[in-house]
Amino acid sequence: MIDKTVLYVDDSPTMRRIIQNALNRIGITNTVEAENGKDALEKLAGIDPGMIITDWNMPEMNGEEFVRTVRENEQYKKVPILMVTTRGMKDDVMTAIKLGVNGYVVKPFTVDVLKAKISDIIS
Amino acid sequence: MPELFKTPFEKSSEGDEFGNMVSTISQIREFFKMGDEITPFLTELFAFLKDLMPLMTEVNQSLHLSTDKLPAASTSISKATTTTEAATFQVMDKLEDITGKLTRLMDKQGDQEMDLIQSIQDDIMETMDTLQFQDIAAQQLEHANRILEAIFNRFSSLFESLDRVRMTSKFGQAILEALREETAEENFEKHSADFHEVTKDIIRNDNVSQDDIDQLFNS
């Protein structure tokens, strides 16, 4: 589905494991995990990202700041970003769109929804 | 006109001074009149404050006791998250273990059994996905925790200002000064804004549907 590395960012170990599991079932095995935006920026430097999946509410650096930083970087400007979060208000979605997020999924999600969103983004 | 026949008011500056004196006396009389009118109110107010002080002291002590318990409540909430996270991981380990055993079993079975085993594995994966509730519950607990912290900080700040009043108060003037400072519009607005910011609901219930989100992205 995606040849390059998928970076997923979530402060919850449970969610990271569920996302990892879901990605494997979709057929994505080249993955790297990070526990917040700051950690993700450090991990980004060492990979060739094909897509980023990120949570919103995280300590140290939240998803909003992380996406903004990524989009400001010329190197990662066009990397597809999927936001997976508990924040499901219209205002939140609008903010995400303005930030340059390509897809948005509200937790709890199913593998089918995640797969569909990933397909939408990479196509 | 000879000086002798002038009225006192026609005697230039002396007349002005007399006029001013009359005016001042009139103002003083008005002031005392207002004082007479306001005295019953002030007496009532002081009686009210006198009655209120023991009650306020009791409320203050109760709040102190309750506030002292807030950090413990906050710690309990954090522990609950850690415990549920560990339990969720144990469940996940078991589920993955079962999935592994089923995969090994597949090699030894016929097509019919393989379909059944595959179906069981799918069910297990779905069960694993539902464990997302742990993260969602943890975030809600974290939000409750932040509210507790904000309440604790707000009360702590209130107690500090009350202590300040006690230290400086020789009379109501000092109390009024402290109250005025605490309730100054800009302070009040700042405190309210800070409190609202910390306690605002990050996990709200009126979420939009996935279809709505998709429409927003396509619009």
Interface residues (C-beta under 8 A of the other chain):
Chain A: D10 S12 P13 T14 M15 R17 I18 N21 A22 R25 N57 T86 R87 G88 M89 K90 V93 M94 I97 N102 G103 Y104 V105 V106 K107 P108 F109 T110 V111 V113
Chain B: E85 T88 F89 M92 M125 M128 D129 T130 L131 Q132 F133 Q134 D135 I136 A138 Q139 I202 I203 R204 D206 N207 V208 Q210 D212 I213 L216 F217
